[in-house]
Amino acid sequence: MPLNLSDQPVEIPCPRCGMKFKEKLGRLNGKPETRCPHCDQTFTLPPHEAAKLRGAQGALDKLGKLFKK
């Protein structure tokens, strides 16, 4: 029973204008590049932030396996 948060939105602050917007976790896991809808700036999440997202999904996968037993 894998727990999947890929459709869950996460809030991201734009490094250019500072406005926050939401992006789906699953989309950021595959390609941590996004575009701010406020100022149209395209940017890549810093590696440590992208690693946190992958780590969160990995932890959920492990938790799902515990419930499956």
ChimeraX attribute file (.defattr): number of C-alpha atoms within 10 A of each C-alpha:
attribute: neighborCount
match mode: 1-to-1
recipient: residues
	/A:1	12
	/A:2	15
	/A:3	15
	/A:4	14
	/A:5	14
	/A:6	14
	/A:7	11
	/A:8	12
	/A:9	15
	/A:10	15
	/A:11	11
	/A:12	15
	/A:13	12
	/A:14	21
	/A:15	14
	/A:16	13
	/A:17	12
	/A:18	12
	/A:19	13
	/A:20	15
	/A:21	15
	/A:22	13
	/A:23	17
	/A:24	14
	/A:25	22
	/A:26	19
	/A:27	15
	/A:28	19
	/A:29	17
	/A:30	10
	/A:31	11
	/A:32	18
	/A:33	14
	/A:34	17
	/A:35	14
	/A:36	21
	/A:37	13
	/A:38	13
	/A:39	12
	/A:40	12
	/A:41	13
	/A:42	14
	/A:43	14
	/A:44	14
	/A:45	17
	/A:46	10
	/A:47	10
	/A:48	9
	/A:49	12
	/A:50	18
	/A:51	13
	/A:52	12
	/A:53	17
	/A:54	17
	/A:55	13
	/A:56	12
	/A:57	19
	/A:58	15
	/A:59	12
	/A:60	16
	/A:61	16
	/A:62	14
	/A:63	14
	/A:64	15
	/A:65	13
	/A:66	11
	/A:67	10
	/A:68	9
	/A:69	6
